Amino acid sequence: MCELRQGIQRRRQAQTASRLLVKYCGVDCQRAHRKQHKGDCKQRAAELKDEQLYGQGQERSEDDFCPICSLLIPLPMHEHSGFFACCAKKACHGCGLAAQRRGMLESCPFCRTPDPKDNAPVLAQLQTRTDAKDPVATMFLASQYYYGSYGLEKDVPRAIELYTEAAEGGSAEAHAALGKMYYEGEGVEQNQSKGIGHWELAAMQGNVTARCSLGHHEFDEGNYERALRHYLISAKMGCDDSLKTIKNMFAAGLATREQYAGALRGYQVAVEEMKSPQRDEEARAKANVAT
């Protein structure tokens, strides 16, 4: 469902819910008395929106799972996985190492396609999948235009166009990227309201980055209770930044001991569930190279 349709649907749901709070005996009655109930209706509509915002997206998106080991990829994902244009899949580094151990040194660990020798085949694969409306490939291609990678010239307008296509195709990651761009005015005219809208759509699909960003926004606005609700969700999905923020809020008296303890337990469970022998081995190998 495209962004416009999603927005229209949410407004209609809120309007319908608010209308159900009051029943009028006729049109004249509604015209005469609606002003008395308008404030309550708006308040209830806002409450229903919050129920959706905080009630949905409690678990990470399906796109965050490694397709080989079926485990969630640790955060930040770009540091713990590789993207393969041949199949538009993100495979964790642990599975990549396991594939190398089996002799697959120069091929995709998921679909076994040989690694391309230069950027041209990668871009061709991405473009083919983008033309086929693959939101994951479209999202990745958008990022290459945004950063000027894979031999492409940096082209922010083209990146925004592709991010939008990916978001309309259901990519929570694309919504999160658009949210940051509009909120901060990166390559587009700054529109914080529009940016927040993208973050909300992404967060309700389980995007951790967007959820944490909403927390930062609410915190900066002084809405500490709302910020904490976002941080509690993202911390329990394995977001280290959110957990640290909750710890600081606890130290400042903005969160309770129970809230911090609950976030810590949830974070530890999430991190433990993302571990595997292959990932541990890959992390040790990376640490040895660094030293």
C-alpha positions, 0 to 999 in steps of 0.5 A, a space after each residue: 500500500 502506498 504512503 498516500 493510501 496508508 495516510 488516508 486509511 489512518 485518517 479514515 480510521 481515526 475519523 470513524 472511531 471519533 464519530 462512534 463516540 457520539 450519536 446524533 439524532 439527526 443532521 440538525 442535532 449534529 450541527 448544533 452540538 458537534 462543537 461540544 464533543 469536538 475536543 473529546 473526539 480529537 483526543 480519542 482519535 489521538 489515543 487510537 493513533 497511539 494505540 497503533 503506534 505503540 502497539 504495532 512493530 513490537 518485533 523486528 521486520 522479516 527483512 531483518 532475518 538472515 535467510 540462511 540461518 533464520 536468525 535476526 541479524 545483529 544491529 547495526 545490520 550493515 556491520 553484521 551482514 552483506 547484501 547480495 544483488 543477485 538475490 536481493 538478500 542480506 546474509 549475516 557474516 556468520 553464514 558468509 564465513 560458514 560458506 567460505 569454510 565449505 569452499 564457496 569463496 567467490 559466490 553468494 552464500 544464499 543462491 550460489 551465484 558467482 561474485 561479479 568482478 566489477 560494479 556493472 553486473 551488480 548495478 544491472 542486477 539491481 536495476 532488473 529487480 528494481 524494474 520488477 518492483 522489488 522493494 529490497 533491491 530498490 531500497 539498496 539501489 537508492 542508497 547507492 545513488 544517495 551515497 554515490 557508491 558502486 561507481 554511481 554519481 551521487 544523485 539525491 533526487 534519484 535516490 529520493 525517487 527510489 526510496 519512495 518507490 521502495 517505501 510504496 512497495 512496503 520497505 520499512 527501511 526506505 520509510 526510515 531513510 525518508 524519515 531521516 531525510 525529511 526530518 533533517 532536510 538532507 537533500 530535500 526541503 526540511 519537513 519534520 512532520 513528513 519525516 515523523 510520518 515516515 518514521 511512524 510507518 517504519 516503526 509500526 513495521 518493526 524498524 528499530 532505527 525509526 523507532 529509536 528516532 521517534 524516541 529521540 524526537 519526543 525526548 528533544 520535545 520534552 515528551 519524556 514519557 512518550 520517548 521512553 515508550 519508544 525506547 523500551 520497544 527498541 531496546 527490547 529488540 536489541 538496540 544498544 543506543 535505546 538501552 543506554 538512553 533509558 539508563 541515562 533517563 533512569 539516572 536523571 529520574 525520568 525512568 523507573 528502576 523497573 523500567 530500566 531493569 525490564 529494558 535490560 532484560 529484554 535487550 539481553 534476551 534479544 542479543 542472546 537470540 541473535 548469537 550463533 557459533 558461526 557469528 561468534 567465530 566471525 567476530 573473533 576473526 574480525 577482532 584478530 584482524 583489527 589487532 
